[in-house]
Amino acid sequence: MSTNPPRDSSDPGIQTDFDIHDPAIADTVYAEYDKLRSACPVAHSSAYGGHWVLTGYDDIQAVCRDAETFSSVSVNVPPSIGQDGQMIPLETDPPDHTGYRQILTPVFSPRRMAALEERIREIVAELLDAMEGRAKVDFVAAFAKELPTRVFLALMGWPLEDAARFHTWVDTIVVGVPGGTEEESMAARGEAAMAVYGYFSQMIDARAADPVERDDVTGLLLHGTFGDRELTRHEMLNMLFVLLIGGLHTVVGQLAHSAIFFAENPDKRRELVADPGLVNTAVEEMLRWESAVAPARVVTRDTVVGGVRMSAGDRVLIPLGAAGRDPAKFPGADEVDLAREPNPHLAFGAGRHRCLGSHLARVELRVAFAELHRRFPDYRLDPADPPVRHLSQVKGVVRLPLLLGVSA
C-alpha cells in the first residue's frame, strides 16, 4: 500500500489542456485518452476554469456509482448547454432523482418497447427503401438522424413532419457553433434550447386541450405526479429536454460511428453479414468501442481518486469511451471482437443514473445493424469525401458519405 501523500491540482505532473470540445482532436480523441491513462489517469485540465478528467475504467465506474460524493446537479463542461435549469432527472440527486425517474420508467417498460420494435422495423425499412438504387448517400442525413428522430416523435405523439426542426436544434445544442468562440456557441445553444422549450410548451398545451387520451409520453407527463402533486410545467419541459438529447444525438452518433467502422473494416462487416446471429454481441461491442457520452459530476466533499485529492465543488469529466478502451479491463481493448463476452462496457453509465433509455437504444441499434447489413452488405467510405466528426460531451458525426454496393 502506497504511503505517498495524495497529489492535488497544483501538481505539474497531472496537468493537461485536454478540451472535450476541441474539434482538432475529434478524430484522435481515443489516442488522447490513451496518453492520459498512461501518464496521469486522474488528470487536471485547465479548460473551462479547470476540471478533472478520468480515463481509467475502475475510477470512472466508481464515480458513476458514488452519487453521494459525485453529484449530478450539473453534468456539463462548461456547466450549461442552454437548458433552462436542471435537466430532469439527469441533473438531480436522490431522493428527488428516484421520484422523477419513477415517472419516466413506464415510458421504457418492456411492454412499450416490445410494441415499439415493430414500428422501429417499419421506420428502418422505409429509410433503407429510400437508399435503394443510390450509389452514394450521406448516412447521417439519410438514416442515422432520421431513425431516432422518428422514434422520438412516435414516443411523444408529435407530428413526424417536425423532424427537420429537431435535427437543427439538437445539433446546435450539442455542438454549438463549429469554429466559433465559446461565447458564440453558448449564445447559439441558448437560442436553440429556448426554441425547443417553446415547441414543447405548445405540444403540452395542445395535448391538455385534447379530450382524447393517448398512450404517449406527453400524456404520461401531463398526468404524472411527483409525490402528492402534479408536475409543474417547468419540470415537464426539462424532462422532455433530457429525452430529446438522450434519445436523438447519442443514437445518431452510435449508428454513424459504427457504420464508419464497418466501412473501414470490411472483414468485420462480412463477419456480421455472414452470421446475423452476431448482431446482439456486435451492438454491445460497438457500444464499448465508441461510447459517445462524456458526462461530468460535481464533487460534494473532499475525496481522493487514484491517489489524487479532489475538493468539494470540483467538476469531474468521466468519458465513458475512455473506460471502454481501458486495456486493464478489456483484453485487446483496441481491437473489435464482435463476439466479445462478457462485455461490461459503461456506454450507458452505471449506478443510479444509468441511462433510462438503454433498452430502447439497443432495440434501435439491433434492428438497424441487422437490416442495414441484410440490405446493403457492401459499402465503403468515399476517399474524396471523408466523414466529418465532431467532439463534444456527446461525440458525433456531422456527415458520413457512403458509397453503396461497393466493397472496400
N, C-alpha and C positions, 0 to 999 in steps of 0.2 A: 504494500500500500504506500502510495506516494506521501511524503511528508512536506513537499513543496507547498508554499502558500499559494492560494488561487491568484491567477493573473487578473488584470482588470483592463478596462478600455484604454487606459493610458499606455499599455504595453505595446511598443512598436512592432513586436513580433506577430501581433494578431490584427494589425491594421490593414484595411483594404479600401479601395474606392468602388467596390462592386455596386452596380446600379441595376436593379431588376427591370428598369425601363429603358436601358441603353440599347438603341437599335443596332449599334455596332457589334454586339455580341449575340444577336438573335440566332445566328447560325452556329454559334460556338459555345453556347451557354453551358453545355454539359462538360466541355473541357474546362471551363472556368470553375464549375463545381468540383471537378477532379483536383484542380490545383489547390483550391481552398481546403478540400478534405485532406489532402496530403500535407499541406503546410500548417493550416490552422482551422480545424473543423468547426471551431467556435470562433468566428472572426467578427471584427467590429468595422462596419462600413461608415465612411464619412458622409455618404449621400443622405440627403433629406434630413439634415440635422443630426445624423448619427443613428445607427441601429445595428443590432446583431444579425448575423447571417449564419445559420446552421446548415451543415452539409452531410452529417452522418445519420444513418437510419435510426440508430438507438436514441440519439439525442432528439431527433425530430419526433419520433413516436412518443417519447416521454413527455415532451412539451404538449403534444396533442392530447394526451391522457390526463394531464395535470391542470384541470380547469381552475383550481384554487390559486395556483401560483402564476399561471399564464392565462390571463383574461382575454376574452374575445370581444371586449367592448369596442375595439377598433381592430379590424383585420387588414387594413390597407397601409401601404407605404408609398407615398405620403398618406396622411390619415383619411382622406376623403377621395371618392371617385365621383362626387357630385350629388350623392344621395342627401335627402333631407332628413337628417337624424340617423339613428342606428338602424341598420338593416336587420329585420326581424325574421327568424330567430338567430340569424348568423352572428349578429353582434350583441348578443345578450348572454348573460351568465345564469347559472342556477340561482334561485329556483324559477325565475321568470322564463328562462330558456325551456325548461321542462313543460311549462304550461303552454307556451307558444307552439312548441314542436308537436304537442299532442293535437293541436288544432289542425296542423298540416298533415299529420300521419295518414289520415284516411285518403288523402289525395293520391298517395302512393301505395295503397293497400294491394295485396295480391289479386283481389277481385278486379280492381280498377286496372291494374297493369295487364292482367290476362285479357280483359276486354279491349284494352288499347292496342295490344300487339297486332290484332287483325287490322286495325286502322293504320298502324305503322307499316305493315306489309303493303297495304294499298298505296300509301304515300311513296314508299320506296319504289314500287312498281311503276307508278306514274312518273317519277323523276328519271328512272332508268329508261323508260319508254321514250322520253324526250331526248335522251342522249343517243338513242339508236340512230345509225346512219351518219353520225357526225364523226369526222376524222379527228377533231380537236375540240376539247371543252375546257372551260375553267371549272375545275371540280368544286371549288369553293362556292362559286355562284350557282352552278347547275345542280349541286347535290348537298354539299356539306352544310350550307346555310339553310337551304330550303327544308331539309328533313326536320331538324329540331324546332325550327320556327313554326312549321305547320303543326307539329305535335303540341307545342306550347299553346298555340291558338285553339287547338281542339280541346285541350285540358281546360282552358279558360272559358270556352264557349264564345269566342270572339271572331269577327269576320276574317276569313282567310286572306282577303284582298289587302289587309293591312300589313302583310308580311314584310314588304319592302321598307316600310317605315321603321319597323323594329330592327331590320338589318342595319340601317344607318344609325339609329340611336345607340344600339349596343356597341357597334364598332367605335363610335365616338367616346362613349362612357369608358370603355376598356382601354382603348389605345390613346385617346386624346387627339392632339394634332401632330401627325408624323412630321418630324423635323422642326416643330415649333418649340417655343420656350415652355418651361414648366407652368408659367402663369397663363400662357395661351391655352395650353392643354386643360388646365383646371377650369378656365372660363368656358371652354367648349364642352367639357364634361358636365358642368353645372347647367348649361343651357339645354343639353340633350336630356339630362335627368329631369329637368322641370317639364320638358315636353312629354316625357314618359309619364310622370305623375299626373299631368293634365289628362292624358289619354286614359290612364287607369281610372281617374275620378269620373270621367264621362261614362265609362263602361259600368262602374259601380252604380251611378245614378240611373242609367238605363235599365239595369237589372233590377234595382229596387222598385222601379216603376212598372215592371213587367209582372202581371198577375200569374204568369206561368212559371211554376217551379222547375228548375233544371238541375240536373245532377252534374255540375261542373264546379271548378274552383271558385269562381266568382260567387256562386250561390252558397258554397260552403263557408266562405268568409263572411258573407252578409248575415248568415245565421250562426256564425261561430261565437263562442263565449270564452272569455279569459277569467277563470274563477267564476264569480257570480255576476259578471257584467258582460255586455256586448262589446265587441271590438270597436275601437274608435276608427274614424276614417284614416287617421294618420297611421295607425297600426296596420290596417288593411293595405294601404299604399306601400308601406315599407316591406310587408310580406310579399306582395306581388313583385316588388323590385328585386328581391332576392331570387324568387323563382325565375324571373326574366334572365338575370345574369347567369345564374347557375344552370338553367335549363338550355340556354342557347349557346353562349360563347364557348363553354367548356366542351360541349359535344362537337361543335364546329371544328375546334382545334384538334380534338382527338381523331375525328374522321379524316381530316386533311393530313395530319402528321402520319397517320397510318398509311394513307394512300401514297404519300411520298416514299415511305419506307418500302412498301411493296413494289413501287415503280423502280426504285433504285436497287432492289434485291429480288430479281426475277426468280431465283431459286426458291426463296421463301414463298413468293406468290404462287409458284407452281405447286409447292408442297400443300398449300391451303386449297388450291383448286383441285388437286388430285384427291384430297381427303377432307371433304366438308365437315367430317366429324371433329376436326380440329378447331372449329370456329369458337367454341367456348373458351378453351385454353389460349387460343390466339388472341381473343379480345383481352383476356387478363394480362397476357404478355405485352401487348401493345400499350395497355394502361400503365404497366410498370415502366416500359421503355420510354414512354413520352407522357409522364404525368404533368399535365399542363398548369396546374394551380400552385401558386406560391403564396399562401396566406401569411398573416402576421398575428402576433399576440402581444399583449402588454403585460409586463412583469408587475405583479401586485405586491411582492415582498422580496427583500434581498435574498438571493439564492445563488447557487453555484451549479454551472452546467459544464461538463467536460473540463473541469479544472479552471474555469473562468468565472469570475464573480460578476453577477448582474445585479443592478439596483432597481428598486421599485420605480416604476414609471418608464423604464426602458422598453423599447419596441424590439421585437424579435421576428425576423423573417424566417419562415420554415418552408423552403422549396420542396414540395413533395417529389418533384422529379429528381432532386439530388439524392433523396432517400432511395429511390428506385434503382439508382446506378451505383449504390454502395457495394463494393466487392466483398466487404466483410459480412454482408447479409445475403447477397445473391452470387453464387458461383457463376463465373462467366458473365458478370453484370453488363459488360459491353457487347455481349452477343445476344441475339434474339433466338430464343428456343420456343417455338410455337406450341410445344407440348409441355412446357415447364410446369411442374407441380412438385411441391407446393409453391405458391406464388403469393406471399403475404405482402404485396405492394401496398403503398399508402396513397394511391391515386385519389381515393375518396376520403382521405383523412383517417382519424381514429378517435376513439373516446366519444364524449357527449356530442361533439359537433361533426361526427361522421356524416358524410353527405346524405341528406334525406332522399335525394332523387337518384341514388346509385342504382337501384333496381330498374328504373326507367332508362337510365343511360345504358345499362347493359343490354336491355331489350333492343334499343335503337341500334347499338353497335353490332350485336349479334345478327340482327336481320340485315343490316347494311353490309356487313362483311360477307355474309352468305350469298346474298342476291347480287351484289356487285361482281363478285368473282364467278358466279354462275353465268351472268350475262356478258361480262367483259373479262374473260380470263387473261387477255393480253392488253397491256397498256404501258406506256413509259413516259418519262419526262421529255419535254422539248428542250434540247440543248441550247437552242437560240432564244428560249423564253423560259428561264428557270423560275422556280417558286419564289414567292416573296413572303418571308416570315416576319412576324413581329414579336417583340419581347415585352411582356408586362407581367403582372401577377396572374394573368391567365394567358399563357403563351399560345400564340395562334398563327394562322396563315392568312395572308391578305389575298393572294392569288395563287392558283395551282393549275397551270396549263397542263393538260394530259393529252397525249396522242393515243387514241383508242384503236384497238385492233392491231397494234404493233408491238412485237416482242422486243424487250431490251437486249 
